[in-house]
């Protein structure tokens, strides 16, 4: 075995051992426990492991790379700083996806770009074929290490160990019997040990062992898939399937696109003209004839959102179809795109006002808040698209990635449930209507606001808060699942009812 091969073998064995140690840490942090402070701890350990053993493959770090890691770390910290059930579940999917994309960008030999959707396929390649290919490397490395010169020495050591155990066994039986007779406490300890073994669930041991094995193999396969990558050419087809087909493109002829934009914009301009006749007047009670307050708020909301989404797809298709165009045709398309963006903005604003009216009439909920946020996000996408029309060199995909990731982090940190609770309590002062069950069912961040409101309204929510306090007092907490809003809410409730 050459020195280079032996060095590579030792490094892969070290990576394998650390992968299993990290898997043990993973099951200690998460097995039977809700994510809390454990989540950012494991994210940091994972990054240290991956970047240390695959550092030779790491590309030069850029501002985007640091931004991406910062977003991932902030999202992992939401399990400590917040307790919103919607983002609690969604982040269990989002954060691993973001981490895998980040690892592929940093370590893949193909050097994918954020502005290329190919990074998605490269990530799947490293997650599946590159990963599973190295599960066999585990057994090969262990076998290779056992075939070295150390093998004979280990056999001798193991033989001597078993000889020593065989000699010491009868001696231990005599000594333990004498010590148990000499000391009653030691005798009780010997009796307690078998009872403790009876309480151990062997089913749980099997689950934990499988957990460690699968996570450990997966971590090693992932990191070694970057260190020792195999080149896969997924475009190559077997002969019996015929020649490789050319990739599908979505570019549309400029004349066809111009025709589509003129036809659609004609309808949109008419719609916007009609909207302006009563859109802004709805705030002053000037509703369409035959429409009640609630009817106006509900009517056409989802239809407007769908039409805006369709417009966005058309806009992206038009921007992606840019090619050699004549001067006049270029100007016509740009004008049509601006009209499309303007009409889409008016539709978004119309839908936004309808939802606001509906909330004033029926209250504020998580779904309505998220829809509001989605409409604002879509409006920002439209603004970027409008800038892209003027500045063709603008890296639209990268801008959308940064905007999307920033928006998602902001939504995690904005305190959605607190805003919803405060809005509903403000609405109560005007309408006298309040859904107490819904408010108390929100995340623990709202508890201080609810206590303040209940104190102001002569204990209106006290019974709900007592139930919340009692449920929290009965819940068993482990340090891995520590969550600051839960801790703070329980303290505030204890302080409130102690008075």
Secondary structure, DSSP 8 states (H G I E B T S, - for coil): --HHHHHHHHHHHHHHHHHHHHHHHHHHHHTTS--SHHHHHHHHHHHHHHHHHTGGG-----HHHHHHHHHHHHHHHHHHH---HHHHHHHHHHHHHHHHHHHHHHH-TT---TTSTHHHHHHHHHHTHHHHHTHHHHHHHHHHHHTSTHHHHHHHHHHHHHHHHHHHHHHHHHHHHHHHHH-HHHHHHHHHHHHHHHHS-HHHHHHHHHHHHHHHHHHHHHHHHHHT-----TT---GGG-S----------HHHHHHHHHHHHHHHHHHHHHHHTTTGGGGGT---TT--HHHHHHTTHHHHHHHHHHHHHHHHHHHHT--S--HHHHHHHHHHHHHHHHHHHHHHHHHHHHHHHHHHHH---HHHHHHHHHHHHHHHHHHHHHHHHH-TTS-HHHHHHHHHHHHHHHHHHS-HHHHHHHHHHHHHHHH----HHHHHTS-GGGHHHHHHHHHHTTSTTHHHHHHHHHHHHHS---GGG--HHHHHHHHHHHHHHH-
